[in-house]
Amino acid sequence: MCDCLNDVVEIAVCVRADALSDAEASQALQSVAAWAGHDQRVDVALARSAPVHYAIALLNVPRGGPTAHWLVAELVQILQTEDQCGLHPAWRAYGGIWLAHMAAASVWTPANQSDGDRALAAAREHVDAAGGICPGALYSPPTVAELDDDPYAWLTCEDEPASVPEAAGLVTNALAIEPAPELAEVSPLVLGLRTLTTDDWRTWSTATLVHRLHARPDGCRQTFGGTSVV
């Protein structure tokens, strides 16, 4: 796994700990991206691990600030590079699930709403390129440990394959998830630190992480196409 993923989480944790401003963090992340070269090369190890790291990073930063928007845009770039590098469409679909939730969980203004819309459309495109996914995987993606055991099991199911719905549907369904007790009350900062210092993140309940992306403690109300969702 690229050390750059830990750098991304560490910078986000610094924002949560007030050691970096949101603006300073987004600038630092641009330097990380330039060094990592995600616009030129992505391997399976990064494709498998980056989505969860970026989601945990997003938990630690303001959802409407430059760092959150950078995280969404950079995951879009990683998935594009996966396509260019010829990685199996399943990896893009996996990243697409997390990208969809990150885009829907971020706050966009009229000035940058088109960026959020494009990110969600990109997520849908990558999921559809794999022929859709098992409906349950949309809100409970496989853990990285499960991907190690069988990277494609979550694409094969008896149910009709699912695509990515509109943002309001993503938020409503994600908020209905019952989070796992062992993760529900852990602060984003501690989640970030544990990601940096342990391999626990490889087996964490992804459904709980998805729920927490959308369950913002500030109670902000996000609006999608005239539909308000808390």
N, C-alpha and C positions, 0 to 999 in steps of 0.2 A: 504493500500500500504506500502511496506517495506521502512523504512527510508533509506535503503541502496541505493535506486534509486536516492534520492536527494544527497546522498554522492557522487555518481558517477558524477552527473552533476556538483556539486560544485567543485570537483577536476579538472574536465575539464575546468570549468570557470577560475580556478586559473592558468591553463596553458595559456589560452587566455590573462589573465591579467598580465602575466609574474611574477606571485607570486610563481609558481612552474615550474621546468623544465619538459620536456617531460619524462625524465627518472625517476625523483622523483614522478611524477604523476602515472606512471605505477606501481611503487612499492607501493604507497599508495592504489591504486585500488586493488592490490593483497591482501592487508590486509582487505579491505572492503569485498572482495569475501570470504575470509577465515572466517570472522565473520558471513556473511549472509548465508553461507552454500548452495549456489545454486547448488552444485553438489549432494545435498542430498534431498532438499525439495523446491518445487515451487508450489504456489497456483494460483488460477485463477486471483486474484487481481494483482499479480506480472506479470503473463503471459500477462495480458491486458495492463499493464502500462510500463513494462520494455523496449519494442522495441522503443517507442517514446523517452523515456529518453536517451537511448543509442544513438539514432540518433542525438538528440540535443547535447549530449556530443561530438559526433564525429565532429559536426560542429565547435567545439571550439578547436580542437587539430590538429597538423600536420598530414596529411593523411598517411604519410609513416613512422611514428614513432612508438615507442613501445606502447604508449597509444592507438592509433588507432587500432593497431593489437590486443591489449588486449580486447578492446571493441568488436571486431568481434569475437574473440575466446570465450569470456565469454557469448555472446549471443548464440553461438553454444552450449555451456555447458547448458545454461538455457533451450534450446529447447530439448536437450537430457534428461534432468531431467524431463521436462514436460511429455515426453513419458514414462519414467520409473514410474512416479507417476500416470499414467493413465488419464491425462487430455484429454479432447475432442480434436481430431485431428485438429479442427478448430483453436484452440489457437496456435498450432504449425505452422499451415499454416500462421496465422497472423504474428507471429514472423518471419516466413520464408521470407515473403515479405520484411520486413525491413532488415533482415540479408542479403538478396540478394543485395539490394541497397548499404548497408554498405560495403560489400565485394567488390562490383564493383567500389565503390567510393574511396576505399583506394588504396594506392600505394604500390605495391609489387615488390621486387627485385628478381633476379634469385634465390637468396638464400632462399627466403621465399614464392615464387610464389605458391608453392604447398599448403601452408596454405590458401591462398586466394582461390585457386581452390577447396579445400576441403570444405571451408565455403560456397561457391556458390553451390556446389553439395549437401551439407546438407540442404541448403535452398530449393532447388528443391525437395529433398526427402520429406521434411515436407509438402510442398505445395501439392505434388502428393498424399501423404497419406490421404489428405482430399478430394481426387477426383478432384483436380484442383480448381481454383477460377474463379470468374467472371473476364473477361479481364480488365475491368476498375479498379478493385481493385488492380491490379498489380502496377499501377502508382498513384492511389488515394485510399489508404487503408482507411477503415472506421476510423473515429475518435474514441477516447475512449468513448466520450459521445454517439456516435451512437452505439457502442458495448453495452453500458448499456441498450439502448432501445431495440435492437434486435441483439444479438451476432452472429447470423448465416445468416442474410439476404444477406450479400455480397457473400455467397457461392451459392446462388440460382439465376439463371438468364437464359434468353432464349438463350444467346450466348453459343457457345462451351466453356467448361471450359478451362482455360489457365494454363500452367505451367510456370516455370521460364526460360526465354531465356538465351542465352550466355551473358556474361558481356557487350560486345560491344553493343548489342541490347538494354540492359537495359540503358546504358549511353545515347545512341542516342535518345531513346524515352523519357527519363526523361528530357533531355535538351530541348526537343520540347515543354514541358509544359509551359503554360503561368502562371507565379506565381501570387498569390493574392497580390494586391498592399499593403495591410495592413501588410504583412509579408516580402515582397520582399526586402525592404531596411533596415529592422531591423537587427542590428549587431548580430552575433552569441552570443556575450557576453550578450547582453540584452535579447535575447531569453533564454539563460541559467538562467539569474537572474529572469526572469518572471516565468520560470518553477519552480524555488525554492520558489517563494514568492506568486504565484497566482495559480489558477486552469485554467488559460487561455489555457494552452497546451492541455487540454481535447477537445477543439473545434477548434484548429488551422487547417488550410487547410493542410491536409497531402500531397496533390499533390505538394504544394509549398515546404514543407520540403523535399520531394523526389527530386524535382528539385534542391534545394539548396545543397543537399548532393553531387550532381554531378557537379554543376556549381561552380567549385573552382575558387576563385578570382585571384589566382596566375597564372591561365592559363596553369597549368601543363598539359602535354600531357601524357595520360595513354595508354599503348599498351596492347592489348589482342590478342594473337594468330596471331601477325603480322598486326593487324588492329589498326591504331592509331586513337584515339578519343580525342579531346580537352576537 
